[in-house]
Amino acid sequence: MIISIGPDRQGQFEDVEIGIERLHLEQDAGKSMHDQHPTLSFVDLNRSGVALMEIVSKPDLRSSDEAKAYLTKLRTILRYLGTCDGNMDEGSMRADVNVSVRKPGGEFGTRCEIKNVNSIRFVGQAIEYEARRQIAILEEGGTIDQETRLFDAGRGETRSMRSKEDAHDYRYFPDPDLLPLEFDDAFVEALKAGLAELPDDKKERFVRDLGLTVYDASVLVSEKAIADYFEALCAGRDGKSAANWVINDLLGALNKAGRSIEETPVSPEQLGGILDLLKEGTISGKIAKDLFEIVWNEGGDPAGIVEARGMKQVTDTGAIEKAVDEIIAANPDQVAKAQAKPTLAGWFVGQVMKSTGGKANPQAVQALVKAKLGLPD
């Protein structure tokens, strides 16, 4: 699996390849709960017998950032495939994290396993703490005992759970009633052909066919629901414009409201209506932002809202010219400054847009301001 780390200060991403050691199936045996009673432990068998898939990575991860990126991408793939919802706090996915430290170029150190970490953020915290703990022991001349540990999210630290040697301590043995499974290449290829489009392929398509940046495409494919929303929105529309609205406006509003993409009050059809009105010149960019807020809070058809509330962009050059003349006449000092320094003409554009409630066509305003001030185009 290829994961991307970054961006760095130059905006560059580093690709890191993480190998998969094996994948095996087991059955959930239930769990012990030690925090429900001050003196007793309870056993929860509600999930007993439920099939579990364990994916074991190779020791290729070198930092907490890489571990978090790996788990994030793995969860995204599983969600795209419909394997599970990936909700770690609900137990749909958990991480057992093995941590060891070594000097640069040295042999791998003794590892400690941190069991059942239930969030990607906690995985990062657990790795950082455990690495510092092991380094402190080694620098004091001690040795690391191989053991299984738990992460205490409240304290932000790991603590010992039990000693552990290697896999043979689990007393694994073959099940005599399970026959070996043999898959030929044709069967494997047929499975591949039936898979949904995975995040990396979708991201590559967005960049290649829609002209999106790698960053924007990465954001859009980070969750299948976001990618589905974007594809419904950009059908027959400009991909870059659609991406900007989804990433900056929609996801920004959802993040501020603490909602997921599944909880958005603005459907792809509604946002598409706003983009269509903007492209047609019926509304300006500022009006489009105001219209988005109305649809977000009240719902409704964007075209109908614009018509009912008189939000159409003013394209009548006569009306715009009148507003420009009034602003210029009222600000002779600014006229002199703008004629001496043409970049200050933007002040007049802003004042005209303000006086028209943002309804004037910005391009028409800019052209008229320059003409009235005698400035070059």
TADASUL-V319526 format. One line per field, one symbol per residue. ss: DSSP state (@ for helix, = for strand, . for the rest). psi: psi as a letter, one per 40 degrees, with the letter a starting at -180 (. if undefined). burial: # if it has 9 or more other C-alpha atoms within 8 Angstrom, else .. A space follows every 50 residues. Layout:
ss: ???
psi: ???
burial: ???
This chain:
ss: .=====......=====..========...===........===...... =======......@@@@@@@@@@@@@@@@@@......@@@....=====. ...........======..@@@@@@@@@@@@@@@@@@@@.......==== ==....=======...@@@@..............@@@@@@@@@.....@@ @@@@@@@@@@...@@@@@@@@..@@@@@@@@@@@....@@@@@@@@@@@@ @@@@@@@...@@@....@@@@@@@@@@@@@....@@@@@@@@@@@@@@.. .@@@@@@@.....=..@@@@@@@@@@@@@@.@@@@@@@@@.@@@@@@@@@ @@@@@....=.@@@@@@@@@@@@....
psi: hhihhaiadeeiihhhhhihdihiiaiheaiiheeeideiiihhedeheh hihhhhiigeheidddddddddddddddddeedieegdeeedhihhhhhi iiiheiiiihihhhifhfiddddddddddddddddddddeeaihhhihii hhddefiiihdiihcadeeefiiiheehiihhhidddddddddeiihidd dddddddddefiidddddddedhddddddddddeheihdddddddddddd ddddddefiideehehiddddddddddddeediidddddddddddddeai hdddddddefeihhehdddddddddddddegdddddddddgdeedddddd dddddefeeihdddddddddddefii.
burial: ..###.#.....#....###..#...##.#..#.......#..#..##.. ....#.##.....#.########.#######....#.#...######.## ##.......######.####.##########..##.##.....#.##### ##...###.#..#........................#.........##. .######..###...###.#####.##.##.###....##.######.## ##.##...#.#..#.#.#.######.##...###..##..##.###..#. ###.###...####.....##.###.##......#.###....##..##. ###..#.#####.########.#.#..
